[in-house]
Amino acid sequence: MKTANRYCVLASGMVIQFCAGIIYMWSVFRAPVAAHLGWDADAASLTASVMLAAFVLGILLGGRAQDKLGPRRATLAGSVLIGAGMIGTAFVPAGAPWLVYVTYGGAAGLGVGAVYMSTIAAVQKWFPDRRGFASGMIVCAFGLSLAAFAPLARAMLSRLGVPPTFLIFGLGFLAVCVCSALFIQNPPEGYRPAGYTPPPASVQKRQYSPKEILKTKQFYLLLGGLFFTLPAYFILNPVFLSLGAERSLSENLAVLGVMLTGVSSAAGRLAVSWVSDKIGRKAAMVSIAAMILAASLMMIAGEGVLFLLCIMLISFGFGGAASVYSAMTADSFGTRYGGMNFGLVMLGFGASALCFPAVSNRLTAGGSYTGSFILAAAAAAAAIVLVLMMKTPGKNQSKPERDEN
């Protein structure tokens, strides 16, 4: 049987991830959907939280499905859910706007999580020699989605209205993702790229099962590191447009800033993963957290161009974390159960997305974001400490790692 071209698998995964990046576009859809359905703006805003929760659940379920059934089936199922969720949103009646939680938030969120995890896990197995590069390329496509689709969605919503926009997106994503999913597969057992000889340590490296990683200190350090690296992005992203207006940005500059966050996130996903192949995962992870810490502190007084710069740095770090934590998980625990293992690490992502915005809302009750920025900086400092405590993968791990504490 002919072995598939690994770059074809990578390209197909990138196309799917590019479509799946729709998860970050609710800020574009929120106001038009609320107006169309006669929906309270605060209630409409909750759709983003529902989708993030469903996204993390989809990562877990998708990781489990790809480990058991293979990445093609998991990706196909996720692709159908994305398309169905978007199409379903087009038909939500004004009398029941809460159904958007089910369609866009629940179904599409689950689908995005499933394809996100299954494509990453498959691609990492095809690139044991360039795992950081492959992880970065595929999640870079996910980050670029916002920059590409945000202006298109705004134009379509203005000219066509809400239902046609969601119907077109849903049908388009369904067709493109399903076709691309047919090319997603795992490499054959024992696959090695031409000219690649794995180092002796990785030949004997243990492939940890999800149950086994829960017994290791490394897992909890990865979970905690991700949890504390991301708060600045989750705190600022929902309020970027309104906060930008307070920080001397015109409406056009604020909209441009939203697009720049997508570009910065994509750049971080690609650049940090590539750099981590050169300087090591831990050094890259510490650098990300330090960048976010500095940008969070500058946000206390940042206005105008400085505000945009801080947002771009935080988005760059957010995107970089997505790729380097995925690669670090594979380095630490192997790729055989990579889908479920990284899904468990991504619980830190979900918990961060839910916890820190809620705390920030309490801190900003008086109208000042100073407390939120200090919280984000403190969290980044905690992430640095946890990363420095992590074990550097690469040693013989033929036996399960045990906690030494």
C-alpha positions in Angstrom: 0.0 0.0 0.0 1.4 3.4 -1.0 2.3 5.7 1.9 0.5 9.1 1.7 2.4 12.3 1.2 2.8 13.9 4.6 2.7 17.4 3.1 -0.7 16.5 1.6 -1.9 15.6 5.1 -0.5 18.8 6.5 -2.1 20.9 3.8 -5.4 19.3 4.3 -5.2 19.8 8.0 -4.3 23.5 7.5 -7.4 24.0 5.3 -9.7 22.5 7.9 -8.0 24.5 10.7 -8.4 27.7 8.6 -12.2 27.1 8.5 -12.4 26.0 12.1 -10.9 29.3 13.3 -14.5 30.6 13.1 -14.6 30.0 16.9 -12.9 33.4 17.5 -15.4 35.4 15.3 -18.3 35.7 17.6 -17.3 39.3 18.4 -18.1 40.0 14.7 -21.4 38.2 14.7 -22.7 39.2 18.2 -24.3 42.6 17.5 -25.9 41.7 14.1 -27.3 38.4 15.5 -28.6 40.2 18.6 -30.3 42.8 16.5 -31.7 40.3 14.1 -33.2 38.1 16.9 -34.2 41.0 19.2 -31.8 39.5 21.7 -30.3 41.1 24.8 -26.6 42.0 24.1 -25.4 40.5 27.4 -27.2 37.2 26.7 -25.8 37.1 23.2 -22.3 37.6 24.6 -22.6 34.3 26.5 -22.5 32.5 23.2 -18.7 32.9 23.2 -18.4 31.2 26.6 -20.6 28.4 25.6 -18.6 27.9 22.5 -15.3 27.8 24.4 -16.6 25.3 26.8 -17.9 23.1 23.9 -14.5 23.6 22.1 -12.6 22.1 25.0 -15.1 19.2 25.3 -14.8 18.7 21.6 -11.0 18.5 21.9 -11.4 15.7 24.6 -14.0 13.8 22.5 -12.2 14.3 19.3 -8.9 13.3 20.8 -10.5 10.1 22.1 -12.2 9.4 18.8 -9.1 9.8 16.8 -7.1 7.6 19.1 -9.8 4.9 18.9 -11.3 5.3 15.4 -8.6 7.2 13.5 -8.2 10.9 12.6 -10.2 10.7 9.4 -13.5 9.6 11.1 -13.0 12.1 13.9 -12.3 14.9 11.5 -15.3 14.0 9.3 -17.6 14.0 12.4 -16.2 17.4 13.5 -16.6 18.9 10.0 -20.3 17.9 9.9 -20.9 19.4 13.3 -19.3 22.7 12.3 -21.4 22.9 9.1 -24.6 21.8 10.8 -24.0 24.3 13.6 -23.6 27.3 11.3 -26.5 26.2 9.0 -28.7 25.7 12.1 -27.9 29.2 13.3 -29.3 30.6 10.0 -32.7 29.2 10.9 -32.9 30.2 14.6 -36.3 32.0 15.1 -36.6 35.4 16.8 -38.8 33.8 19.4 -36.1 31.4 20.6 -32.7 33.2 20.3 -31.2 30.9 23.0 -31.0 28.2 20.3 -27.9 30.0 19.2 -26.2 28.5 22.3 -27.1 25.1 20.9 -26.2 25.6 17.2 -23.3 28.1 17.1 -22.1 27.6 20.7 -22.7 23.9 21.2 -22.6 22.0 17.8 -20.1 24.3 16.1 -18.0 24.5 19.2 -17.8 20.7 19.6 -17.0 20.3 15.9 -14.2 22.9 16.0 -12.7 21.1 19.0 -12.8 17.7 17.3 -11.2 18.8 14.1 -8.6 20.9 15.9 -7.4 18.0 18.0 -7.6 15.2 15.4 -5.7 17.1 12.7 -3.0 18.2 15.1 -2.5 14.7 16.4 -2.3 13.2 13.0 0.1 15.8 11.6 2.5 15.4 14.6 2.8 11.7 13.8 3.9 12.5 10.2 6.6 14.9 11.3 8.6 13.3 14.1 11.7 15.2 12.7 10.0 18.6 12.6 7.2 18.4 15.1 7.4 22.1 16.1 7.2 23.2 12.5 4.3 21.0 11.7 2.3 22.0 14.8 3.0 25.6 14.1 1.9 25.5 10.5 -1.4 23.8 11.2 -2.4 26.1 14.2 -1.1 29.1 12.2 -3.9 28.4 9.7 -6.4 28.4 12.7 -5.1 31.8 13.8 -5.3 33.3 10.3 -9.0 32.5 10.0 -9.9 35.6 12.0 -7.9 38.0 9.9 -9.3 36.5 6.7 -13.0 35.9 7.6 -13.7 38.9 9.8 -13.9 41.5 7.1 -15.7 39.1 4.8 -18.3 38.3 7.5 -18.8 42.0 8.2 -19.4 42.7 4.5 -21.8 39.8 4.1 -23.8 40.7 7.3 -24.2 44.2 6.0 -25.3 43.3 2.5 -27.0 40.0 2.9 -28.2 39.9 6.5 -27.7 37.3 9.2 -29.5 34.1 7.9 -27.9 34.1 4.4 -24.4 34.8 5.9 -24.6 31.8 8.3 -26.1 29.6 5.5 -23.3 30.4 3.1 -20.6 29.9 5.7 -22.2 26.7 6.9 -22.5 25.1 3.5 -19.0 26.3 2.4 -17.3 25.0 5.6 -19.2 21.7 5.3 -18.1 21.1 1.7 -14.5 22.2 2.2 -13.9 20.5 5.5 -15.5 17.2 4.6 -13.5 17.0 1.3 -10.3 17.9 3.2 -11.0 15.3 5.9 -10.8 12.5 3.4 -7.0 13.1 3.2 -6.4 13.0 7.0 -4.9 9.8 8.1 -2.2 8.4 10.4 1.2 7.2 9.0 1.9 3.5 8.9 3.3 1.8 12.0 7.0 2.5 12.4 6.9 5.4 9.9 10.1 7.4 9.5 10.6 10.3 7.0 13.3 9.7 4.5 16.7 10.5 6.0 15.4 10.7 9.5 17.0 8.6 12.2 15.4 9.1 15.6 17.8 9.6 18.6 18.3 6.5 20.8 16.2 8.0 23.6 13.1 8.5 21.5 13.3 5.0 20.1 12.7 3.6 23.6 10.5 6.4 24.7 7.3 5.3 26.4 4.0 6.1 24.8 1.9 7.3 27.8 -1.8 6.5 27.9 -4.2 9.1 29.2 -4.5 7.2 32.5 -0.7 7.2 32.9 -0.1 10.9 32.3 -2.5 11.7 35.1 0.1 10.1 37.5 2.9 12.3 36.4 4.0 15.7 37.7 4.8 16.8 34.1 1.1 16.7 33.2 0.0 19.0 36.0 2.8 21.4 35.3 1.7 21.6 31.6 -1.9 22.0 32.6 -1.0 24.8 35.1 1.4 26.5 32.7 -1.2 26.7 30.0 -3.9 27.9 32.5 -1.7 30.8 33.7 -0.2 31.8 30.4 -3.5 32.6 28.7 -5.5 34.9 31.0 -4.4 38.2 29.5 -5.9 37.2 26.1 -9.1 35.9 27.6 -9.6 39.0 29.7 -8.9 41.5 26.9 -10.4 39.8 23.8 -14.1 40.2 24.6 -13.7 43.9 25.4 -11.1 44.9 22.8 -13.4 47.2 20.7 -14.9 49.0 23.7 -11.6 49.3 25.5 -9.9 50.5 22.4 -12.4 53.4 22.2 -11.5 54.3 25.8 -7.8 54.1 24.9 -7.9 56.7 22.0 -8.5 54.4 19.1 -10.9 55.4 16.3 -13.5 52.9 15.3 -11.6 52.0 12.1 -8.4 51.5 14.1 -10.2 49.3 16.6 -11.6 47.1 13.8 -8.1 47.0 12.3 -6.8 46.0 15.7 -9.2 43.0 15.7 -7.7 41.8 12.4 -4.2 42.4 13.7 -4.9 40.1 16.7 -5.6 37.3 14.3 -2.5 38.0 12.3 -0.4 38.2 15.5 -1.9 35.0 16.8 -1.1 33.2 13.6 2.4 34.6 13.6 2.9 33.4 17.1 1.7 29.9 16.3 4.2 29.6 13.5 7.2 31.5 14.8 7.2 30.1 18.4 6.9 26.5 17.3 9.7 27.0 14.8 11.9 28.7 17.4 11.1 26.0 20.0 12.7 23.4 17.6 15.9 25.5 17.8 16.1 26.7 21.4 14.0 24.1 23.2 10.3 24.0 24.3 11.0 25.3 27.9 12.9 28.4 26.7 10.1 29.2 24.2 7.4 28.8 26.8 9.2 31.0 29.3 9.7 33.7 26.6 6.0 33.7 25.8 5.0 34.1 29.4 7.6 36.9 29.9 6.3 38.7 26.8 2.7 38.5 28.1 3.7 39.7 31.6 5.4 42.8 30.2 2.6 43.6 27.8 0.0 43.2 30.6 1.8 45.7 32.7 2.2 48.1 29.8 -1.6 47.8 29.3 -2.2 49.7 32.6 -1.4 53.0 30.9 -1.2 52.0 27.2 -3.1 54.2 24.8 -3.3 54.5 21.0 -0.5 52.8 19.2 1.0 51.4 22.4 -2.4 49.8 23.2 -2.4 48.1 19.8 1.2 46.9 20.3 0.3 45.4 23.7 -2.7 43.6 22.2 -0.6 42.2 19.4 2.1 41.0 21.8 -0.5 39.2 24.0 -2.1 37.7 20.8 1.3 36.6 19.6 1.9 34.9 22.9 -1.5 33.3 22.9 -1.0 31.8 19.5 2.5 30.7 20.4 1.3 28.8 23.4 -1.2 26.9 21.3 1.6 25.4 19.2 4.4 24.9 21.7 2.2 23.3 24.4 1.0 20.8 21.8 4.5 20.0 20.8 5.7 19.8 24.4 2.9 17.4 25.3 3.9 15.1 22.4 7.6 15.4 23.4 6.8 14.4 27.0 4.2 11.6 26.5 4.6 10.4 22.9 2.2 10.6 20.0 0.3 7.3 20.1 -2.3 8.7 22.4 -1.6 12.3 21.5 -5.2 13.3 20.8 -6.5 12.5 24.2 -3.4 13.5 26.0 -3.3 17.0 24.6 -7.1 17.2 25.1 -6.5 16.7 28.8 -3.8 19.4 28.8 -6.3 21.7 27.0 -8.5 21.5 30.1 -6.2 24.3 31.3 -7.2 26.4 28.3 -10.9 25.9 29.0 -10.6 26.6 32.8 -8.6 29.7 32.0 -11.2 31.0 29.5 -14.0 30.5 32.0 -12.3 31.6 35.3 -10.3 34.7 34.5 -12.9 36.7 32.6 -15.3 36.1 35.4 -12.7 37.4 38.0 -11.9 40.3 35.7 -15.6 41.3 35.5 -15.6 41.7 39.3 -12.3 43.7 39.3 -13.6 46.1 36.6 -16.9 46.8 38.3 -15.7 50.3 39.0 -14.7 50.9 35.4 -10.9 50.5 35.8 -9.0 47.6 34.2 -5.9 48.1 36.3 -6.7 45.2 38.6 -7.3 42.9 35.6 -4.0 43.8 34.0 -2.2 43.2 37.3 -4.0 39.8 37.6 -2.9 38.9 34.0 0.7 39.8 34.8 0.7 37.8 38.0 -0.7 34.8 36.2 2.1 35.0 33.6 4.7 35.1 36.4 3.1 32.0 37.9 3.3 30.3 34.4 7.1 31.1 34.2 7.6 29.3 37.6 5.7 26.3 36.5 7.5 26.0 33.2 10.9 26.2 34.9 9.8 23.2 37.1 9.0 21.1 34.0 11.1 18.1 33.0 12.9 18.5 29.7 11.8 15.5 27.5 14.3 13.3 25.7 15.6 11.0 28.4 14.9 7.3 28.4 11.3 7.0 29.5 10.8 3.3 29.1 9.1 3.2 32.5 6.3 5.5 33.6 7.4 8.6 35.3 6.5 8.8 38.9 6.0 11.8 41.1 9.0 12.6 43.2 7.1 14.9 45.5 
